[in-house]
Each structure stands twice: as C-alpha cells, then as structure tokens.
C-alpha cells in the first residue's frame, strides 16, 4: 500500500512539473538568424576577416511595463560563427600560402538580457550579455596556436517588423583567442555581425 502511495505521489509530481514547464515555454519565441561577420584578432591580425554566421535563439519575456509597449526579455542561443583576422605585415603578405590569415569555426552560446519597445508597425530592440564559444575547426599555421574555447561579452541592436528583423552587433573576446608561438603574444578576437532574423 505504501509503495502504491509513493508511486501515485511521484506521478502527480511529474504531472505538475510537466504542466509548469509547459506554461513556462508557452510564451517563448524562437529566432532563426543568418548573416555576415567580420573579425580581427589583436594587433598582429588586425585586418578584417569576413565569414558567415547563423543560429537559433530562444527568447522569453521577463517583464512587461504598464504601457504594454516596453518589454524586458531574456535570450539564450546556439550560433555558428567564423572568427579570425588577416595579418598586414609585409612578410606575411609576400608569402604564397595562407599564413597571412587565421580563421576558426566556433559554436557560440550567447546569454543575453534585452529591452524592446513597440511602435505602431515596428519595434526596436537591444540586448547584451556574455557568451561562451567553442572551437570546431581552424586553419592555424606554424606561427599561431588557436585556443579551443573563448568567452567574452557582446551586444546587439536591431529593428523588427512583424516576424522579420534586421540587427547588427559586436562580440568582444575577454579570453585569449590565439597565441603567437614565437614570442607568446596573446591575441583577443573582436567580431562584428549583421543578421537577418525570422521569428516563429
């Protein structure tokens, strides 16, 4: 009898938790994004390296203001991004190989807090927060050692019309993105991006 009671209690608890989780997800929006990125890496690779970026975000309202036009939201995402830079040194430019460029593909997890304001037909939004980035692959050369992970902070500013949005933003690395092997110089990465989004 006691076992049956425990099973019933466990079942009721799971049902309540599932319902609570369902309610939590009921007002979550998902954003698909695709766009371009351009990055540079320290003083050594300070020329822009262009790449592609795409990903998905889960966005949930946290607070609605009384005027119903302003909203504070939280966002977490999973993004593919390319980072790196080009070296403008004459020695590297004279080489016939790709040592003048470093590039790495990263899987980025941003965690943001944002604010949006709704006008009649459009809304403006801004968000910022930290990110963690993990390297998937790289084209590092004999002069540079690429780090396997990177963390930093970033921000985005955008405009939205119905389910479509356009945004621009910047990610600033706080940890070392790459290291020059010869003199042990640490390099941090800065990546700018321009994205188109679709909310579903």
LOBA-256365 format. One record per residue (C-alpha): residue in three letters; x, y, z negated. Coordinates in steps of 0.02 Angstrom, whole numbers, plus 50000, padded with zeros to 5 digits. Layout:
<nodes>
ALAXYZ;...
</nodes>
This chain:
<nodes>
UNK500005000050000;UNK501425011849955;UNK502285008450123;UNK500685012350217;UNK500525028750122;UNK502325033450164;UNK502035029450349;UNK500455039950353;UNK501355054650270;UNK502795053350392;UNK501595052950540;UNK500665068250476;UNK502305077450451;UNK502875073650628;UNK501195079250697;UNK501275095850603;UNK503075098750656;UNK502675094850838;UNK501215107150833;UNK502305120650755;UNK503655117950886;UNK502345118751024;UNK501705135350957;UNK503485141950946;UNK503765138051132;UNK502075144651188;UNK502685162351224;UNK504435158151286;UNK504875164351461;UNK506195156151570;UNK507285166351689;UNK508205159151839;UNK509605170551898;UNK510835170852042;UNK512085184152089;UNK513865190152114;UNK515255192651988;UNK516935201651995;UNK518275199751864;UNK520035204451816;UNK521255197051692;UNK522425208151592;UNK523735219651670;UNK524545205351766;UNK522985200451867;UNK522105217251866;UNK521405216852043;UNK519605211252064;UNK519205192852097;UNK517465190152169;UNK516395174952136;UNK514625168452114;UNK513565166551958;UNK511925157751922;UNK511005151151771;UNK509435149751667;UNK508875159051510;UNK507545155751379;UNK506825172251315;UNK505635174051167;UNK504805189851097;UNK505285193250917;UNK504395209550879;UNK503035219650966;UNK502875238050923;UNK501145245750891;UNK501135254751059;UNK501205237551145;UNK502475244351270;UNK504055240551172;UNK504685223151132;UNK506195216051044;UNK506695198851107;UNK507985185251085;UNK508835175951227;UNK509925160651248;UNK510575154551415;UNK511635142351513;UNK512635150251656;UNK513915145151786;UNK515195158751815;UNK516865161251902;UNK518225171351814;UNK519995176551855;UNK520945190151946;UNK522215194652080;UNK524005199952049;UNK524545215852138;UNK526405212852108;UNK527405213752270;UNK528235197152232;UNK526585187952222;UNK525875197052374;UNK527375191152476;UNK527025172852438;UNK526175162252568;UNK525215152052439;UNK523815156252316;UNK524915160452166;UNK524355178552178;UNK522605173452121;UNK521985164051968;UNK520215157851956;UNK519215146651841;UNK517435139951843;UNK516585141751674;UNK514985136051591;UNK514415150651484;UNK513165150751338;UNK512595168551300;UNK511615172851143;UNK510775189951156;UNK509605201751068;UNK508675213651182;UNK507425227751198;UNK506175230651339;UNK504995245051375;UNK503475242651487;UNK502925256651604;UNK501385255551716;UNK502155244551850;UNK503935241151796;UNK504905237751637;UNK506675242151586;UNK507695230651476;UNK509385229951391;UNK510185216051291;UNK511865212151212;UNK512715199051108;UNK514095185951101;UNK514475171651219;UNK515465155551221;UNK516235149751385;UNK516975132651426;UNK518115129451574;UNK517525116851704;UNK518965118451827;UNK520345130551879;UNK521645134152013;UNK523015138851889;UNK524775139951958;UNK526515136351892;UNK526625153651812;UNK524975153451716;UNK524135141751592;UNK522235143351583;UNK521305141751417;UNK519955128451401;UNK518735139751307;UNK518385158151293;UNK517245168751185;UNK516765187051191;UNK515295198951197;UNK514255205951338;UNK512805217051385;UNK511525218451524;UNK510415232451589;UNK509005229051710;UNK507335233351787;UNK505875221151808;UNK504365221251922;UNK503075207651885;UNK504085191451887;UNK505625198151976;UNK507075207851904;UNK508745215551951;UNK510115217651822;UNK511935222451801;UNK513085218751656;UNK514825216151587;UNK515645202251484;UNK517215206651386;UNK518285192251327;UNK518945192951148;UNK519975176951155;UNK521405172751273;UNK520845167951448;UNK522575163551512;UNK524415164251461;UNK525955168451565;UNK527125153751540;UNK528745163451564;UNK528505177051433;UNK526995170451335;UNK525945185751377;UNK524115183051329;UNK522785189051450;UNK520955192651417;UNK519605192451551;UNK518305205551594;UNK516885200451710;UNK515535211551785;UNK513985204151867;UNK512485208851972;UNK510995197051967;UNK509265194052036;UNK508045185251917;UNK506405176051931;UNK505345173051775;UNK504225157851759;
</nodes>
